[in-house]
Amino acid sequence: MIELPEAVTLARQLNETIKGKRIVEGSAGESTHKWVFYKPCREKLAKLLPGKKVGDVTSAGRSIHIGLEPNEMLVIDEFGGKVLYHDPGAGLPKKYHLFLKFEDNSFFTVAIQGWGFISTLTEWKQSKWVILRSNAISPFGVEFTSERFIDLVERYEDKEKDSIKTFFTNGRSVAGIGNSYLQDILFCGKVHPKRKVTDITTSEKKALYRAVKDTIEQAIQQNGRTSERDIFDKPGNYSPIMDRYTVGKPCPNCGTGIQKIGYLGGSCYICSACQK
């Protein structure tokens, strides 16, 4: 699944590449996928796309927003897979779930792995979408300060029962962080993923804030993780400290072997000495 650094990278590249182009052909792809959700349905979506001019392309959390002038927005949300730009004359991917062809014969495809959400929103629905997601703060924004982050942790409604992993990954407080970047954030903050939110000390909150800022900013500068691809099908340059490839290797801080544990339906990677 893409996370905030990948969404920022993809949106920036799309804004530089397809903004201002007019769509002459669009479809919801030739490959059906039961975990790709369209709104409106695939057939109606395909009819809405031709004739639209691409406006600003932005990101929000783990989603990409493609403006469709004059007053619509194409949303690609909560997904894993490839978002690719293709030069004129290039061949189509074997599988794709969104296709936009432009006047210059270049085109754009989205191939989703796992699950994803593709929708067009009118101006009114865009406002509703923003309101629904406005409670979560982006760690990429100027409003993400140490004081604001600490306040989010302290005011978290379910802090007595939820773990710090849940706090970060449910998207209710901090936007765009999933299980992948969380591993490095918790390691750098020296906090175990199973710790209850209510048990996180003030000094640990400050350490987590710095870990979020440093990790996300570094990943954005490096165009996301090495396991994800940009619109030109090139991998990012951010190599995670804690992931399946580092299990058993020595912790870069203390030398203890990195461990893999199962928690909340997924894998977590920890140093048992640094993350008590």
N, C-alpha and C positions, 0 to 999 in steps of 0.2 A: 504494500500500500504506500502511495506517496504521502509524504508529510510536508510540513510547512516549507522547508528549504527547497524541496522539489517543486512544490506549487509556485513558489516565488520565481524560481528559475524558468519554469515552463511559461508562466504568464509573461515574464519579461521578454523571452525569446519570441513568443507569439505576437506580442505587441510590436516588436521590431520587424516582424516578418509578414503578418497577414493584415495588420490594421490598415484600413482604407480600401481593401479589396472587396469586390462585389461577388457574392455567391451566385453561380449560374446553375449549379446542380447540388443537391443535398440528399442524403439518405441516412437511415438508421442502420445501415450496414447490411451485408448479405448473410451474416452469421447470427443466428438467434442464441440467446444465452439467458437461462432462467433467472440468473442473479444480476442481470443488468436491467434496471428499472427506468422506463421512459415516461415522461409526462409532458405533453400528451402522448398517446400511443405512438408506436413506431411509424405507422402509416400517416398519421396527422402531422407528426414532427417533420417528416420528409417533405410534405407539401408546404410547410411554413418557411423553410430555409431559403429556397431560390429567390433571387431578387434582393435579398438583404445585403446591406453594406456593413462590413465589420468595423466596429468602433473600438473603444478602449478595451484592452484585455488586462484583467487584474486577478489577484488571488485573494482568498480569504480562508485562513486556516488550511484545510486540506482540499480546498476546492478551487476551480478555475472559472472565472466569469468572463465570457466573451460578449461584448456589447454588440447588438444587432440594431443598427439605426433603422427607424428613428427612435424607438422606445422599448425595445425588447432586450433580453439578456439570455444567452445560452449558458447553462450551468453544467459543469462536469464535476461531480462531487463524490467524496469518500470512495476513491477507486484505486486499484492497482492496475498496472499495464503500461501501454505505450501511447504517448501523444506525439504524433510525427507530422512534420512538414515535408512535402514531396515536391521536387522540381518538376516542371513540365516534361512529359515523356517517361517519367518513372513508372514502374509497375506497382500495382496495388498489392498490399499485404494479403496473405492468404485468409486471414480473419480480421475483421474490424467491425465495430459497433456504432461508428459515426463516420460520415464521409462528407466533406465540403469541397467542391471544386470551384475555382475562381476563374475570372475572365481571362487571365493570362495562362490558363491551363495548369497552373500549379494546384496542388490540393493538400488537404489536411485530413488525417485519419486518427481515430481513437480505437485502440484494441484493448479491451478490459479483461483482466484476469481476476478471478475471485468474484468480486461484486462491484457495482458502481451505480450511479444515478445520473441520468442525462435529462435535462428539462429546459424548456423555454419559458421565460417569465415575462409577463407584461410589466409595465411601469408600476402598476398598483401591487402586483405580486412581488416585485423586487423589494418594495418597501416593507412588505410583510415578512419576506425572507430575512432582510437585514434586522428587523426587530426581533425575530425569533432567535437570531444568533448574536445579538448585541451584548449579551451578558459575558461572553467569553472574550478575554483580552488577548491580543496578538503579542507574542514576545518579540516581534519584529518592529513594533510601533513605539513611538516616543512616549506613549502613555504607560508603557510597561516599566515602571520604576520599582525600586526595592520596596518602598513604602506601600505601593499598590499591590505588589505580589504578596507581601506579608499580610496585608488586609484581606486578600482573597483567601489565603490559607486559614486565617483566624475566623473568618465569617462563613467558611464552607459549611453548608447545612448538615452534611452527614459525616462530620469529622470524627464523631465518636465511633462509627462503625466502619468507615471506608479507609482503605490503605492509601498511602501516598501514590502508589501506582494508579489506583482508580481516580484519584484527584486529578492527575495529569492527563490520563488517556480518555476520560469520558467527555472531554470537550466543553464542560460546563463552566470552567473557570479560566483555563489557559487554552487558546485555540491552536490547533495544528500539530500538536505533539502526540505521536503514537508510540507503540511499543519499542520501535527501533531506536529512535533518538533518546527515549526515556532511559535506556540502559546506560548510556554515557553520562546523561545528566545526573542520575542517581549515584553513579560511581564517582563522578567529580565532586558531588555534594556529600559523599560518604554517608549515604542513607540507604538502608535496606528497603527493597520494594514492598515488603510486608508490613512495614511500620505504619501504625495508625496515624492519621493526620493530626489527631489531637495530641499525640506524643512528640511531634516534631518541635524541637526547641527553637528559641529565637535565633541563636547562632546558626543552627542548621537551616532555618528558613533563609537567612542571608546567604549561606553557602549554596543553597539550591537556586536562589535567584541568580547568583553569579554563574553557576553552572549552566543554567538555561541560556542566559545571554551569550556566554562564550561559545557554547556548543552550537546554538542555532546560527549565530553570526558567522562562525567559522564554516559551517556547512553551506550557508548561502553563498559565501565568498567562493566556495569550491564547487558550486553548482550541484549540491546534493550528494547523496551516497554513491559509492562505486557500483552498487547493485541496481541503481536506477538509471534510466536513459533520458537524455534531453530530446528536443524536437528534431534534432539532426541524428538521432540514434547513437549519440556518444555518451559514455558513462560519466557520472559525476566523479569528483576527486576526493570526497570525504570518506576516509576509511574509519569505521567505528572502532572504538577501543574495546568495547564489550559486545561480542556477537558470537555466532556459532563457530566462526573461524578462529576465535581466540580462546576457546575452551581448552583448558589444560595448560595453556601458556602462562608464564609468570606475570603477575600483576605488575604494571609499570611503576607502581609506587612502592610496593613492599616485597615483591617476588613470590607471594603466595599464588598457587595455581588458581586460575579463573574457573569458576564452577557454573554449571547450568542447572537451574531449578525450574520446575513447573509451577505456575501460579496464575490463577484466574483464567484458565483456558489457554494460556500461552507460555512461552519460555522467557525466563529472565536469566541474565548473566551477571554474576556478582563476584567480588572478592570478599570472602568470608572474614578476612582480617580487617579490611578497610571499611566494610559496610556491616556493622554489627546489627 
